[in-house]
Amino acid sequence: MSIGAAAAAHLNLTPHCLLRLRPKTKVLAGNRPVKCTMERQALFNRIAPVYDNLNDLLSLGQHRVWKRMAVSWSGAKEGDCVMDLCCGSGDLAFLLSQKVGSQGKVAGLDFSKEQLFIAASRQDLLWKDSYKNIVWIEGDALELPFPDSYFDAITVGYGLRNLVDRNKAMKGMFRVLKPGARVSILDFNKSSQQFTSTVQEWMIDNVVIPMASRYGLAEEYTYLKSSIREFLTGKELEKLALEAGFSDAKHYEIGGGLMGNLVATR
């Protein structure tokens, strides 16, 4: 049995999902069309090579603290089966793998093949015993290839904001979570406070875009401001989760109000 088939069997993925990309890559799976704008998908493929470096520079390393908080809020524990949705280069998936241990299972799903290549490469370089239970899946966050009530916890890091149908995405997460399990969603905070919004936009215009321009990616990062404006406030996110069927939802402002984390219980 190939590494891809073994990993897929570990997560009960059907054979048609498998896509073997290159030697030493763990698993990238999913042949379904992704329901997002082609421009947004292409954007994340372009920024993939410098995504992690930019995150470190732009947040002064604070994004690692926020991600640990998100994983902690998910309630993931030893032996759990968990998913990092919109996993990107794998930061949250690796943190989840440390929580669930070598007996647990982690699925990292993203629509960007380039981001998944980087995640798989990091998995080889940053090898820990628990990391062998991470499966990388190229797939659609709106069409999750998992059975009902399957996961003990789900995390989403800076992904919900970029989905074309957030209501459907939330309902999908509700479907694949076990009763009583939690989803923890980290993203930029759309603040209702004018001062916080002003600071956030100033940071994007005067720090994020100039820094991205050094990598030739200024145009790619200009979407941030509009995507935050079009995103939901904390209260709106709580309402979205409750309408999707979650029994409880609480949004926390972190990072001085610049970031937010929604925690919803099935």
N, C-alpha and C positions, 0 to 999 in steps of 0.2 A: 504493500500500500504506500502511495506517495505521501510526502509530508503534508501536501495540501489536502488529500483525501482523509488522512488521519485526523488532522485538525478540524476539518469540516464535520467528520463523524463525531468528534468530541463535543461539538456544539449542535449536533443534529441538523447540520445544513444538508440540503439535498444536493446530489451530484451535479445538477445542471447549473448550480451557482459557482462551481469551481472555475478559476482562471489562473493557471500557472504562468507567471510572468518571466522569471529568470532564476538561475541557480542562486541558492542561499536566501531567497526571499521566502518568508514563511508561507503566507497565503494571502492572495488578493482574490476576492470572490465577488460574483454578481454580474450577470449579463443583462439585467433589466435596465430599460431606459431611465435615466435620472430626470425627475421633474423639477428642473430649475432652469434659469436662463443660461444659455450656452456661454454668454459673456461672463457670468459670475463663476461658472465652472472653470473657464479658461483663465480667469483672474487668479484663482487659487492654485492652479497648476503653474502659472508664471512666478508667483511669489514663493512657491515651495522651497527653493534652494536657500533663501535668506530669511525665511519666516521665523525660525527660532532665534537667530541672532538679533533680528529686529525687535522681537518681543522682549528680549533681555535688555536691549538698549533703551527702548521706548518706555518700559515700565521700571527701569533701574532694578530689574530682577524681582519686582514685587508680584509679577504674574505667577511666579512659582508659589508664593504664599497663598494667593487667591485660589489657585488650583488645588492646593492641599486642603483648604477650607471646603471647597466644593466636594471633594472626595469624602471628607469627613462627614459632611452633611448628608451624603448619599446613604450612609449607614452600612456600607459594604463591610463584610467581615470574613474571617477565615472560612474557606471552603465554599464561598458563594459563587454563583454564576452571574456575571455582571456585563454591562455593555457601556462603552464610551461612544456615544453617537456624535457624528461630525468630528471624528477623532483627530483629524489633521495629522500632524507628525507624531502623535502618540503620547504627549505629556500626561494626560489624565489616565490613559490606558495603562501606562507604566506604574503610576501611583496606585491605581486600582489593583494591579497585579500584586503589589506588595501587601495590600490589605487582605486579599483573598488567599494569598499563599499558593504554594505549589499544588495544592489539592483543589484550588478554585479554577474558574474558567473566565476568560475575558475576551469579549468580542469588540474590536475597534472597527467601526464602519464609517466610511467617508465616500464622497463622490469624486474626489480628486485623486487620480492614479499617482500623480507625482508626489503628493503628500504621503500617500501610502508607501511608496518606494522608500521615502526617507524614514518613515516609521519602522519599516522592516529592517532597514540598514542599521538604525539605532538599536533595534532589538538584538542584532548580531554583535554590535560593538559594546553595548551596555549589559551584557549577558548576566542574568541572575537566574536561579533555578525556577522561580515563579514565572519568568518571562516566556518560558516555553509554552505556557498555556494561553498566550495571546494569539488570537486569530485576526488577521487584517482582512477586511471585506470591502471591496469596491461596490457600493450599492446606494440605494435611494432611501433617504430618511423618511420618505412618505410612503414607502412600500417595504416595510421591514420583513425580511425573510425568516421570521421566527414564529414558533407556535404561541398560542395564548398563554398567559401566566407563566412565562419562562424565566424571566430574570429576577434576581433578588435586589438589584439596584441598577440605576442608569445615571450616567453623567452626560452633560452636554456643555462643552466649552466654546463659547463664541460661535455657536452654530445656529441656534433657533432664529436669530435675527436675520439670517441669510436665506431662510427657507421661504418658498413662495406660498405655502399654505400652512401656517403655524397651527391652526386649529386641527387640521388633519394629522400633523406631526405629533401634537399633544395626545390626540386620541390613539395614535399608533403606539406611543410609549405606554399609555394606560393599558392597552390591550396586552402588551408583551410582559408587563410587570406582574409579579405575583401579588395577591391581596396583602395589604399591609406594607408593601415595599415602597421605596422612595425614588424619585427622580430629583437630581440636583442640577440646576441649569445656571451656569455662570456666563455673564455677558456684560457689555457696556450698560450702564444704568441710564435710562431716559428719565432724568430727574424732573420733578415738578417745580423745583426751585430754580429761579432764573439765574441766580449767581452761579450755581453748580453747572448749569447748562452753558453759561458764558465761558466759564473756566475750561470746560470740556472742549468746546469749539475752538477756543484759543490754543489749547494744547495740540489739537489736530492740525490747525493752520500753521503754528509756529514751531512745533516740535516733531510731530509725526510725519507730516509731508516733507519738510526739509530733510529729515533723517532718511526717509524712504528714497528721496531724490538722489542721495549718495549711491544708492544701489540701482539707480535708473528706474525706480518704481514709483515715482511721485504720482503719476496718473492712476496707477493701480490702487493707491491708498486714498485718493480723493473721495472714493465712494463711502468712506467711513462716516463722514458727517451726515450725509443724506440717509444712510442706513440707520443711524441712531435716531434721527428725526422721525423716520417712518416706523420705528420700533414701538414697543408697548411700555407704558410706565409699570412700576411695580404692582400697583393696584390692578391694572389691566391684565398683567401676567397672572396674578392670583385668580382673577375672574376667568381667564382662559382655561386654567387648570381645572377649576371647579366645574366649568361647563363641559369639560372633556370627561368628567366623571370622578375626578380625584376627590377624596373625602376631606382633605385638608390642604391648604396652600399658604405659604408664607414667603414674602420677598424681603431679603435683607440687603440694605445698602452697605457696601464695603469700599475700601480704598478712598475714603473721604467723600463718598457719594458718587464717585466717577464710575464705579462698577456696581453690579448687583447680582444677587444669587437667589433664584427661586427654588424653594424646596416644597415638593408636593408629594403627598402620600396617597397611594391607591386605596 
